[in-house]
Amino acid sequence: TYKLNVKQGKRYLLRIINAALNEQHFFKIANHSFTVVAIDASYTRQYETDVIVLAPGQTVDAIICTNQSVGSYYMAFTQYKSSAVQNNNSTTRAVLVYEGASQSLAPIMPDLPDQTDTPTAHRFYTNITGLAGGPHWTPVPRTVDENMFVTFGIALTPCNLPGPGACIPLGGSNVLLSASMNNESFVLPKGRGSSMLEAFYRNNASGVYTKDFPSQPPFVFNYTDPSLATGSNLLSFAPKSTKAKTLKFNSTVQVVLQNTAILGTENHPIHIHGFNFYVLAQGFGNYNDTEDESKFNFVNPQVRNTIAVPVGGWAVIRFRADNPGIWLVHCHLENHLPWGLAMTFEVENGPTPSTRLPAPPANLPKC
């Protein structure tokens, strides 16, 4: 068991990373509280809490004060479960050991939240705000050039694999689990002679990827209708594709990320490569621009690179596309990426050499 040795009456900065593949986690230290000062390497206003919640790939910087009696205190991670999927539900522990603590006394265990405690997780995810005016802060761009509404969730795909147990029988058909964004299930361009990034650099995407990822879902429906969980409708099936959404260099992009209830609801951590983004608002149910735009925080929104979109809910993010190239957008639950819960942004080159994608290195391995 890992032991962190500390002295009474000091302040310690902890850099906490959720390195799990498929589980979000609650983190607590018995009898201690945290002052959160950064998330995803972006400064926040100081936020006091006794529990920290992290999705896979998210990070939190938090200060603890060793102001308790000399002794040993468990630090514990336990899973936050937002769906009925069964994962490893064990609790991982380490020990905070005060200088002079008795070795004969057992460490104190924290009172952990219930693993299905969505209100506690949502409170942490939504109450944090950015450090407006602090180091590296830039104001939220107010003019939007690209508006997108992206639905996402689990899906199905037809299965023709041979052998017993290779497919899942469902309603007289054989299927496999899949996933999608705006009804497109992403596949990497394996075996097509080039990576997407190299094809972009050579201005020759033909045969590698297409540039028609939709900015809206193909049709509007009740995205969080519980009856969608059965998978017994055509909404459950999404075609496989390798599509990008093209963005002008330095354009401001706003994306509504809408969770769906297809095959069940879940809190999906959505990660964007190459960019930090402002989290303007989050909520449960279907996003409604008439009602929900009034909730946007333009003053001090949190800045992240991975947003845990509420279970059966939505989040609105905004960023400036000032980094040319091909950038993957995907769920940070490991199982969901190969299933297809991903898409890509193709950000065009800027007007100067420093804002253009550099040439690939001479020793770049070929696909």
N, C-alpha and C positions, 0 to 999 in steps of 0.2 A: 504494500500500500504506500502510495506516494505521501510524503510528509513535507509540509511547508513550515519551516521554523521561523517564528516571528518573536518580536519583543513587545512587551506591554507598553501602551501609550504611544505607538507609532502609527503612521499612515502608509499604506501599501497600495500601489497601483497594480491591479490584476488585468492582464490582457487575456480575455476569454474567447475561445474559438470553438464553435461546434464543428468538429471534424467527423461527425457521424455521416453515414450514407443515406439513411432513410428515415431518421427520427428527429423531430424537434425535441427540445429539452427545456425543463425547468432547472435552475441552478440556485442553490441556497447554501449558506454557511450558518450553522447553528448559532443562535444568539447574536448574530452580526447583521448589519445592514450595509447597503452599497450606495455610493454616489456615482451614478453613471456620468461619464464625461465625454464619451465618444462611442459611435456605432459605425461599423464598416469603415473604420479609419477616417471618419468625419466627426468634427467636434460637435457636442451637444451642449445645451444648457444643462446645468447640474440637475440631475433627477434622482430623488431619494426613493429607494425601494428595498424591500427585504427579499425580493426574488427577481431573478434575471431569466429571460426567455430567449432562446436562440434557435433559429432554423439552421439546417445544414449550410455551412459556408458563411454564416453570419458571424460577426465579431462584436464584442462589447469591451470597452475599456472602463473599469470601475475602480473606485477607491474604497478601501475598507479601513476603518479605525480599529486598532486592537485595544479596545476599551473595556474588555470583559475581564472577569477573574482569571488568574493564571490557571491554565488547564488545556485540554485538548478538545477540539471541535471538528466534527465532520463537515467537509465540503461534499455536497452530493448533487449529482445529475440524475434526474428521472425523466422518463419520456413524457412529452405532451402529445396525446393521441387525439387527433381531430376527426378520425374516421374509424370505421369498424375493422379495418385491416389489422391483422394480428402480427405484431413485431415483437422483438425482444423487449420485454418490459422490466428488465432488471434495473437496479439502481447502482450507479457507479459512484464510488466514494474515494476521497482522499482525506487527509487530516491536517488541520491547522493547529500547530503545536506551539504554545507559548513557552518562552524561555523559563526554565524552572518548573515546568509541569510535571506532575507525578506520572511515572511510567506504569503505575499499578492501576490507575483509574481508567475506565473505559471512556472513550471520547463521547461527547454529547452529540446526539443525532438531531438534525433540524426537522421541523414539522413541514413536510413537503406537501405541495398541492396535490389534489387528486389528479390522476393522469388525464382525465377528460375535462379539466377545468378551463374551458374556453374563455370565460369572463376574465380570469386572471391573466391568461396569455394575451387577450385582446387589450386589456388595460395597459400592460407593459408596452406592447407593440405600438399603441396609438398615443400614449401620453408623452412620449419623448419628443422634444423639439430641437431644431438646429440652433447653433450658436451664431445668430445673426450679428454681423459686424466683427466676428472673431477671425482668427487666422484662416486664410484660404476661403473665406465666405464670399460668395457672389450673390447678388439679389436674384430672385426668381424672375426669369424673363416673362413679360406679361402678354406679348403678342405671340400667338401660336400659328405656325406655318403648316403643320401636319397634325390632323386629329385622327386618332385611331381608336377603335373599339374592338378589343380582342377577347373573345371567349376562349376558355380552355378547360380541359378536364380529361378524364379517362374515356377511352373509346374501345371499339371492337374492330377487328379486321378478319375477313374470311380466312379459313385455314384449310390447306390441302396437304398437310404433312402426313406421311405414312406412319403407321404403327399405333398401337393402343396407347392412349393417354397423351398423344402428341397435341391433340386439339381439345377444346372445351365444347361439349355439346350444349347447344342453346336453341330451343324452339325448333328443333329439326334441322339445324345447321351446325356446322363446325366452325368455331371462331378461336381467335387468340386475343389477348388483351393488347390494347393499343392506347394511344393518347393523341390529342390534337390541339391546335390553336386555330381558331376561326375555320374549323372543319378541314384543316390540312394537317396531315400526320407526317412530320419531318423525317427524312432519311438522309444520311450523309452520302455524298457523291462517290462512294467507293467504286473503284474500277472504271472511272470515267476519264482517266488520264491526267487529271489535274485537280488540285484543291480549289475550293471556291475562291480563296484569297488570291491564288496565282492566276486563276481565270479572270478575276477582277483586274489585277495588275496588267494583264495582257489585253484587256478589253475584249475578251472573247469568252463569254459565258455559255455560248452555244454547246449543248450536250452535257454541260456540267450543272447548271442551275438556271431557273427562270426568274424573271423579275416581276412576278405578278402575285406576290402574297397579298391577300385582300386586306384592306384597311377596316373592313366591317365584316361581321359574320354573314354567311350567304342568305340567312333569313332570321327574322326576329321571332323569338319564342319566350316562354316563361323559363328563363335560364335556371332558376333554382326550384323548379317544381319537383317535390319529392317523388312523384310518380316516375320520373326519369331514371330513378335508381335501378329499375328492373332490367334495363337494357333491351327491352322488347319493342324497340321502335327504330326507325331508320336514322334518327338523330345519333344513334350510338356508333354509326359507321362513318369513317372519314378516309378519304383516299390518301395514299402515300405520295409524297412529293418532296422536291427540293426547291423551295421558293424563298426569294428575298424580297424585302420591301425597300425600294430605293429612296434615299433621303438626300436632299440637297445639302452640300457642305454648309455648316453653321446655321442650319434651320433649327427652329424650336419645335419639338415634337411633344405632343401630349397623348398619353395612352391610358384609356380606361381598361383595366384588367378585370374581367368579369369571370369569376368562378361559375362553373355549371354543376348541376346535380346529376349529370349523366353517369350512371353506374355508381352514384353515391357522391356526397360532398366531402371535401377535404381541404385543409389549409395547405395551399401550394406555395412554396417559396420560389418566386420568379427572379432569376438572376440575369442581368444584362452585362455582357462582356464589353469592355472598352469605355464604359461611362459610369459616372455617378448620376443619380437623378433625385429630384425633389419629390417627396411623398406629400401630395397636396391634401388628400383625404382618404379615409377608409370607412367601410361600413358593411352591414349584412344585407342579404337579399339582393334584389336586382337594382343596379345603378339607375338612378333617375336624374337626368341633368337638371330638370326644373327644380327639384327639391335639393339635390346634393351639391350643386355648384356653390350654394351659399355657405357650405362647410369648408371650402378650400382655404388653406392657410398659405397666404402669400408672404407673410411677415417673417416667420421663422420655422418653416417646415423642416422635418428631419431629412437628412441627405443619406442615401443608401446606395448600394449596388445590388442588394438582394432584398426583396420585399415579400414578407409572408402574407399573402393575400388571404383575408379572413375566410374561414370555412363557410361555404354557401354565401359568399359575399364578394366585395369588389375593392379595388384600390385605384386611385388616379395618380399617375406619375408624370413628370415633365422633365425634359432634358434638352441640352443643346447638342446637336450632332456635329461636333467639331473635331472628330477623330476619323479620318478616312479609312476605308477598308470594309471587310466583311466581319460582322459581329454577331455572335450567337446569342439568342435569347432563349432561355430554357428553364424548366423546373429543376430545382436543386435536390429533389428526391431522386436518388440514383436510378431507381427502377424506371422512372418516368421518361428520362431522356432517350434511351434506346427504343422505348415504345413510340416516341414521336412527339412528346410535349415540348416542342421547340419551333423556332423560326429564325430567320436571320435578317439583320439590317445591312443593306449595302449603302454605305455613306460615300458619296462622291468626293473626288479630290477637290481641294481648295485651289486658290489662284496663285499660290507661291510655292517654291520648292519645299519649304518647311511644312506646308499643309497638304502635301501630296504623299501617297503611299510610296515608300522607298522600294528600290529594286530588291528582289529576293537575293540572299547570299549565294555565292557561287557553288557552295557545297550543300545546298538545300536538297534533302532527299526527295526523290520522285514518288508520287503515289503509284 
